[in-house]
């Protein structure tokens, strides 16, 4: 009978230790999940800012100003424009 009690005691201790270990791992994974979700939110904000910046840099008014100022380009005169109609 003492041998059975010892085996049951060891089994109960093993179950208790495995439960503690499982809870610890679950908490660590939860903390890691929260950290990664925070990083995801931060990256989403940065992505939105980059899209806004891209739309600003690619604006037609800005491109036209650079073409005029830096490249010294100007629109063609009316006599220089040739209209070509597409045939079907």
PyMOL CGO cylinders between C-alpha atoms (Angstrom):
from pymol import cmd
from pymol.cgo import CYLINDER

trace = [
    CYLINDER, 0.00, 0.00, 0.00, 2.87, 2.39, 0.78, 0.3, 1, 1, 1, 1, 1, 1,
    CYLINDER, 2.87, 2.39, 0.78, 4.34, 1.73, -2.63, 0.3, 1, 1, 1, 1, 1, 1,
    CYLINDER, 4.34, 1.73, -2.63, 1.03, 2.70, -4.34, 0.3, 1, 1, 1, 1, 1, 1,
    CYLINDER, 1.03, 2.70, -4.34, 0.86, 5.88, -2.23, 0.3, 1, 1, 1, 1, 1, 1,
    CYLINDER, 0.86, 5.88, -2.23, 4.41, 6.78, -3.24, 0.3, 1, 1, 1, 1, 1, 1,
    CYLINDER, 4.41, 6.78, -3.24, 3.65, 6.23, -6.92, 0.3, 1, 1, 1, 1, 1, 1,
    CYLINDER, 3.65, 6.23, -6.92, 0.48, 8.32, -6.66, 0.3, 1, 1, 1, 1, 1, 1,
    CYLINDER, 0.48, 8.32, -6.66, 2.40, 11.07, -4.85, 0.3, 1, 1, 1, 1, 1, 1,
    CYLINDER, 2.40, 11.07, -4.85, 5.10, 11.12, -7.53, 0.3, 1, 1, 1, 1, 1, 1,
    CYLINDER, 5.10, 11.12, -7.53, 2.43, 11.17, -10.23, 0.3, 1, 1, 1, 1, 1, 1,
    CYLINDER, 2.43, 11.17, -10.23, 0.65, 14.08, -8.54, 0.3, 1, 1, 1, 1, 1, 1,
    CYLINDER, 0.65, 14.08, -8.54, 3.93, 16.02, -8.23, 0.3, 1, 1, 1, 1, 1, 1,
    CYLINDER, 3.93, 16.02, -8.23, 4.75, 15.37, -11.90, 0.3, 1, 1, 1, 1, 1, 1,
    CYLINDER, 4.75, 15.37, -11.90, 1.29, 16.58, -12.96, 0.3, 1, 1, 1, 1, 1, 1,
    CYLINDER, 1.29, 16.58, -12.96, 1.64, 19.70, -10.79, 0.3, 1, 1, 1, 1, 1, 1,
    CYLINDER, 1.64, 19.70, -10.79, 5.05, 20.49, -12.28, 0.3, 1, 1, 1, 1, 1, 1,
    CYLINDER, 5.05, 20.49, -12.28, 3.82, 19.98, -15.83, 0.3, 1, 1, 1, 1, 1, 1,
    CYLINDER, 3.82, 19.98, -15.83, 0.85, 22.27, -15.12, 0.3, 1, 1, 1, 1, 1, 1,
    CYLINDER, 0.85, 22.27, -15.12, 3.14, 24.99, -13.78, 0.3, 1, 1, 1, 1, 1, 1,
    CYLINDER, 3.14, 24.99, -13.78, 5.41, 24.57, -16.80, 0.3, 1, 1, 1, 1, 1, 1,
    CYLINDER, 5.41, 24.57, -16.80, 2.47, 24.78, -19.23, 0.3, 1, 1, 1, 1, 1, 1,
    CYLINDER, 2.47, 24.78, -19.23, 1.13, 27.93, -17.55, 0.3, 1, 1, 1, 1, 1, 1,
    CYLINDER, 1.13, 27.93, -17.55, 4.57, 29.54, -17.67, 0.3, 1, 1, 1, 1, 1, 1,
    CYLINDER, 4.57, 29.54, -17.67, 4.96, 28.79, -21.39, 0.3, 1, 1, 1, 1, 1, 1,
    CYLINDER, 4.96, 28.79, -21.39, 1.44, 30.10, -22.08, 0.3, 1, 1, 1, 1, 1, 1,
    CYLINDER, 1.44, 30.10, -22.08, 2.25, 33.38, -20.30, 0.3, 1, 1, 1, 1, 1, 1,
    CYLINDER, 2.25, 33.38, -20.30, 5.53, 33.75, -22.19, 0.3, 1, 1, 1, 1, 1, 1,
    CYLINDER, 5.53, 33.75, -22.19, 3.75, 33.15, -25.50, 0.3, 1, 1, 1, 1, 1, 1,
    CYLINDER, 3.75, 33.15, -25.50, 1.02, 35.64, -24.59, 0.3, 1, 1, 1, 1, 1, 1,
    CYLINDER, 1.02, 35.64, -24.59, 3.62, 38.32, -23.79, 0.3, 1, 1, 1, 1, 1, 1,
    CYLINDER, 3.62, 38.32, -23.79, 5.36, 37.61, -27.08, 0.3, 1, 1, 1, 1, 1, 1,
    CYLINDER, 5.36, 37.61, -27.08, 2.04, 37.82, -28.94, 0.3, 1, 1, 1, 1, 1, 1,
    CYLINDER, 2.04, 37.82, -28.94, 1.27, 41.21, -27.34, 0.3, 1, 1, 1, 1, 1, 1,
    CYLINDER, 1.27, 41.21, -27.34, 4.73, 42.49, -28.27, 0.3, 1, 1, 1, 1, 1, 1,
    CYLINDER, 4.73, 42.49, -28.27, 4.35, 41.38, -31.89, 0.3, 1, 1, 1, 1, 1, 1,
    CYLINDER, 4.35, 41.38, -31.89, 0.86, 42.89, -32.14, 0.3, 1, 1, 1, 1, 1, 1,
    CYLINDER, 0.86, 42.89, -32.14, 2.28, 46.20, -30.89, 0.3, 1, 1, 1, 1, 1, 1,
    CYLINDER, 2.28, 46.20, -30.89, 5.01, 45.97, -33.51, 0.3, 1, 1, 1, 1, 1, 1,
    CYLINDER, 5.01, 45.97, -33.51, 2.39, 45.23, -36.16, 0.3, 1, 1, 1, 1, 1, 1,
    CYLINDER, 2.39, 45.23, -36.16, 0.41, 48.34, -35.16, 0.3, 1, 1, 1, 1, 1, 1,
    CYLINDER, 0.41, 48.34, -35.16, 3.57, 50.41, -35.29, 0.3, 1, 1, 1, 1, 1, 1,
    CYLINDER, 3.57, 50.41, -35.29, 4.42, 49.07, -38.76, 0.3, 1, 1, 1, 1, 1, 1,
    CYLINDER, 4.42, 49.07, -38.76, 0.87, 49.81, -39.97, 0.3, 1, 1, 1, 1, 1, 1,
    CYLINDER, 0.87, 49.81, -39.97, 1.24, 53.44, -38.83, 0.3, 1, 1, 1, 1, 1, 1,
    CYLINDER, 1.24, 53.44, -38.83, 4.61, 53.68, -40.56, 0.3, 1, 1, 1, 1, 1, 1,
    CYLINDER, 4.61, 53.68, -40.56, 3.11, 52.17, -43.74, 0.3, 1, 1, 1, 1, 1, 1,
    CYLINDER, 3.11, 52.17, -43.74, 0.35, 54.79, -43.74, 0.3, 1, 1, 1, 1, 1, 1,
    CYLINDER, 0.35, 54.79, -43.74, 2.92, 57.56, -43.30, 0.3, 1, 1, 1, 1, 1, 1,
    CYLINDER, 2.92, 57.56, -43.30, 5.02, 56.18, -46.16, 0.3, 1, 1, 1, 1, 1, 1,
    CYLINDER, 5.02, 56.18, -46.16, 2.00, 56.03, -48.45, 0.3, 1, 1, 1, 1, 1, 1,
    CYLINDER, 2.00, 56.03, -48.45, 1.15, 59.64, -47.61, 0.3, 1, 1, 1, 1, 1, 1,
    CYLINDER, 1.15, 59.64, -47.61, 4.75, 60.68, -48.22, 0.3, 1, 1, 1, 1, 1, 1,
    CYLINDER, 4.75, 60.68, -48.22, 4.79, 58.84, -51.55, 0.3, 1, 1, 1, 1, 1, 1,
    CYLINDER, 4.79, 58.84, -51.55, 1.61, 60.54, -52.72, 0.3, 1, 1, 1, 1, 1, 1,
    CYLINDER, 1.61, 60.54, -52.72, 3.10, 63.90, -51.73, 0.3, 1, 1, 1, 1, 1, 1,
    CYLINDER, 3.10, 63.90, -51.73, 6.36, 63.28, -53.59, 0.3, 1, 1, 1, 1, 1, 1,
    CYLINDER, 6.36, 63.28, -53.59, 4.56, 61.97, -56.67, 0.3, 1, 1, 1, 1, 1, 1,
    CYLINDER, 4.56, 61.97, -56.67, 2.13, 64.91, -56.93, 0.3, 1, 1, 1, 1, 1, 1,
    CYLINDER, 2.13, 64.91, -56.93, 1.87, 66.32, -60.45, 0.3, 1, 1, 1, 1, 1, 1,
    CYLINDER, 1.87, 66.32, -60.45, 2.30, 69.94, -59.28, 0.3, 1, 1, 1, 1, 1, 1,
    CYLINDER, 2.30, 69.94, -59.28, 5.59, 69.04, -57.60, 0.3, 1, 1, 1, 1, 1, 1,
    CYLINDER, 5.59, 69.04, -57.60, 6.83, 67.13, -60.64, 0.3, 1, 1, 1, 1, 1, 1,
    CYLINDER, 6.83, 67.13, -60.64, 5.93, 70.03, -62.91, 0.3, 1, 1, 1, 1, 1, 1,
    CYLINDER, 5.93, 70.03, -62.91, 7.75, 72.52, -60.62, 0.3, 1, 1, 1, 1, 1, 1,
    CYLINDER, 7.75, 72.52, -60.62, 10.90, 70.36, -60.65, 0.3, 1, 1, 1, 1, 1, 1,
    CYLINDER, 10.90, 70.36, -60.65, 10.70, 70.02, -64.43, 0.3, 1, 1, 1, 1, 1, 1,
    CYLINDER, 10.70, 70.02, -64.43, 10.45, 73.80, -64.83, 0.3, 1, 1, 1, 1, 1, 1,
    CYLINDER, 10.45, 73.80, -64.83, 13.01, 74.81, -62.19, 0.3, 1, 1, 1, 1, 1, 1,
    CYLINDER, 13.01, 74.81, -62.19, 15.72, 72.16, -62.28, 0.3, 1, 1, 1, 1, 1, 1,
    CYLINDER, 15.72, 72.16, -62.28, 15.40, 70.78, -65.79, 0.3, 1, 1, 1, 1, 1, 1,
    CYLINDER, 15.40, 70.78, -65.79, 14.36, 74.10, -67.39, 0.3, 1, 1, 1, 1, 1, 1,
    CYLINDER, 14.36, 74.10, -67.39, 11.53, 72.42, -69.25, 0.3, 1, 1, 1, 1, 1, 1,
    CYLINDER, 11.53, 72.42, -69.25, 8.55, 74.32, -70.55, 0.3, 1, 1, 1, 1, 1, 1,
    CYLINDER, 8.55, 74.32, -70.55, 5.26, 73.34, -72.18, 0.3, 1, 1, 1, 1, 1, 1,
    CYLINDER, 5.26, 73.34, -72.18, 5.34, 73.22, -76.00, 0.3, 1, 1, 1, 1, 1, 1,
    CYLINDER, 5.34, 73.22, -76.00, 3.87, 76.09, -77.98, 0.3, 1, 1, 1, 1, 1, 1,
    CYLINDER, 3.87, 76.09, -77.98, 0.57, 75.48, -79.75, 0.3, 1, 1, 1, 1, 1, 1,
    CYLINDER, 0.57, 75.48, -79.75, 2.32, 75.30, -83.12, 0.3, 1, 1, 1, 1, 1, 1,
    CYLINDER, 2.32, 75.30, -83.12, 4.56, 72.50, -81.86, 0.3, 1, 1, 1, 1, 1, 1,
    CYLINDER, 4.56, 72.50, -81.86, 1.67, 70.23, -80.84, 0.3, 1, 1, 1, 1, 1, 1,
    CYLINDER, 1.67, 70.23, -80.84, 0.65, 67.60, -83.37, 0.3, 1, 1, 1, 1, 1, 1,
    CYLINDER, 0.65, 67.60, -83.37, -2.57, 65.66, -82.81, 0.3, 1, 1, 1, 1, 1, 1,
    CYLINDER, -2.57, 65.66, -82.81, -2.64, 62.12, -84.16, 0.3, 1, 1, 1, 1, 1, 1,
    CYLINDER, -2.64, 62.12, -84.16, -5.97, 60.36, -84.35, 0.3, 1, 1, 1, 1, 1, 1,
    CYLINDER, -5.97, 60.36, -84.35, -6.08, 56.61, -83.86, 0.3, 1, 1, 1, 1, 1, 1,
    CYLINDER, -6.08, 56.61, -83.86, -7.74, 54.54, -86.57, 0.3, 1, 1, 1, 1, 1, 1,
    CYLINDER, -7.74, 54.54, -86.57, -9.93, 51.58, -85.79, 0.3, 1, 1, 1, 1, 1, 1,
]
cmd.load_cgo(trace, "trace")
